[in-house]
Amino acid sequence: MSDKSTNVDQIRDLIFGDQMASYDENMAKMQSQIDDLRGEIKQFFSGIEKSLSALQEERSKALTALQEALKETENRFNDRLQSTESNLREMISDTQDASADRQGLADALIALGNSLKTPGQEST
């Protein structure tokens, strides 16, 4: 039987030999092109990964800077709020002191008026 299969292989080579060689050559070219494309795709994705990594790092730094700026703004706001609160408390205290001084002055003037006024000396 091996004689018959060898004969069949030889006949096949005679009939389809040129075509098979052409197919093999075309397949080898296609495989080479596929390999080249795979390499290009790997390089492309590698470049994208590097770009994304750099972008992520840049965004992370920007976020950190923004957080620091926000914290600084919050601290300045709190300082100004405390300063304003302190000024308002001082102004309220001064107003209360001035009000008390006016009341004391009014009481003193009434007392002076009463002491100047003697019973029976009313002017009419």
Secondary structure as UniProt FT lines:
FT   HELIX           2..116
FT   TURN            119..120
//
